[in-house]
Amino acid sequence: MEIIHNPVTDAILDRRSIRSYTDEALTEDEVHTLLQCGLRAPSAHNRQTTRFAAVQDRKLLEKLRLEMTEAEEEPSRWLKAFHYGAPCVIFLFDRRGDRWSGINGAIAAENIHVAAQGLGLGSVLIGIIRDFMLSERGEAWKARFGIPEDYDFVLAVAVGHPDKPGRDLPRDQENIVYVKGEDEP
Ligand SMILES: Cc1cc2nc3c(=O)[nH]c(=O)nc-3n(C[C@H](O)[C@H](O)[C@H](O)COP(=O)(O)O)c2cc1C
């Protein structure tokens, strides 16, 4: 069997998590495109439970990083790295109480992640900040981002221009099963 290549499958297959960025900011059109690709994501019953907060202020992102690491007695290196200095972080929140909350937001985050690849940018999903974002101090940041109280953090996506390529981590083909039909040997 052969993989069929086209711009969409190539963006999906070539995507890697990028953890090193240049100083170059994103253009307004790039940020707008990423947000529209997030908004275009499917959501159960088209309830569109996800809100997006795009932060491009480096000082604000650094302030958040410091506050998150100071909130932990022994912050992990993942938390300390937070957004890897990316010039833009898009935070996604899902409406609390919806049956598909979390799943809708994660799907929208992946749309942004793959769209970044299609635009020639790099990105990484950020889940490590979840506990902080769901804490009382995280609630204050949520309010600062203009997100209503009844929305909970799901994921963030850091986006920028890659400084180093991402590592090509192999995938376990044994995770795929072709289910045989009743009459197949
Ligand atoms: C739900 C979720 C949360 C993640 N959180 C982080 C994170 O906080 N920091 C990070 O560097 N990468 C994070 N990642 C990226 C994964 O580490 C990465 O996708 C995985 O190692 C596979 O590498 P690849 O994306 O380059 O194929 C997260 C991925 C997912 C799906």
The ligand as an SDF file (V2000), in Angstrom:
LIG
                    3D

 31 33  0  0  0  0  0  0  0  0999 V2000
   -2.8780   16.7340   24.7790 C   0  0  0  0  0  0  0  0  0  0  0  0
   -1.4410   17.0660   24.4510 C   0  0  0  0  0  0  0  0  0  0  0  0
   -0.7040   17.8560   25.3210 C   0  0  0  0  0  0  0  0  0  0  0  0
    0.6170   18.1830   25.0220 C   0  0  0  0  0  0  0  0  0  0  0  0
    1.2970   19.0100   25.8650 N   0  0  0  0  0  0  0  0  0  0  0  0
    2.5690   19.3490   25.5770 C   0  0  0  0  0  0  0  0  0  0  0  0
    3.2670   20.2660   26.4110 C   0  0  0  0  0  0  0  0  0  0  0  0
    2.7520   20.7840   27.4000 O   0  0  0  0  0  0  0  0  0  0  0  0
    4.5420   20.5980   26.0770 N   0  0  0  0  0  0  0  0  0  0  0  0
    5.1630   20.0550   24.9650 C   0  0  0  0  0  0  0  0  0  0  0  0
    6.3060   20.3880   24.7200 O   0  0  0  0  0  0  0  0  0  0  0  0
    4.4980   19.2050   24.1330 N   0  0  0  0  0  0  0  0  0  0  0  0
    3.2360   18.8450   24.4090 C   0  0  0  0  0  0  0  0  0  0  0  0
    2.5470   18.0140   23.5570 N   0  0  0  0  0  0  0  0  0  0  0  0
    3.1960   17.5280   22.3200 C   0  0  0  0  0  0  0  0  0  0  0  0
    3.5820   16.0340   22.3930 C   0  0  0  0  0  0  0  0  0  0  0  0
    4.6350   15.8790   23.2890 O   0  0  0  0  0  0  0  0  0  0  0  0
    3.9420   15.5630   20.9820 C   0  0  0  0  0  0  0  0  0  0  0  0
    2.8240   15.6920   20.1400 O   0  0  0  0  0  0  0  0  0  0  0  0
    4.4190   14.1140   20.9560 C   0  0  0  0  0  0  0  0  0  0  0  0
    5.6080   13.9830   21.6840 O   0  0  0  0  0  0  0  0  0  0  0  0
    4.6420   13.5970   19.5350 C   0  0  0  0  0  0  0  0  0  0  0  0
    5.5790   14.4130   18.8480 O   0  0  0  0  0  0  0  0  0  0  0  0
    5.1960   15.1410   17.4790 P   0  0  0  0  0  0  0  0  0  0  0  0
    4.0540   16.0520   17.7750 O   0  0  0  0  0  0  0  0  0  0  0  0
    6.4270   15.8960   17.0770 O   0  0  0  0  0  0  0  0  0  0  0  0
    4.8300   14.0920   16.4880 O   0  0  0  0  0  0  0  0  0  0  0  0
    1.2230   17.6860   23.8290 C   0  0  0  0  0  0  0  0  0  0  0  0
    0.4520   16.9070   22.9530 C   0  0  0  0  0  0  0  0  0  0  0  0
   -0.8600   16.6160   23.2430 C   0  0  0  0  0  0  0  0  0  0  0  0
   -1.6600   15.7820   22.2580 C   0  0  0  0  0  0  0  0  0  0  0  0
  1  2  1  0
  2  3  1  0
  2 30  2  0
  3  4  2  0
  4  5  1  0
  4 28  1  0
  5  6  2  0
  6  7  1  0
  6 13  1  0
  7  8  2  0
  7  9  1  0
  9 10  1  0
 10 11  2  0
 10 12  1  0
 12 13  2  0
 13 14  1  0
 14 15  1  0
 14 28  1  0
 15 16  1  0
 16 17  1  0
 16 18  1  0
 18 19  1  0
 18 20  1  0
 20 21  1  0
 20 22  1  0
 22 23  1  0
 23 24  1  0
 24 25  2  0
 24 26  1  0
 24 27  1  0
 28 29  2  0
 29 30  1  0
 30 31  1  0
M  END
$$$$
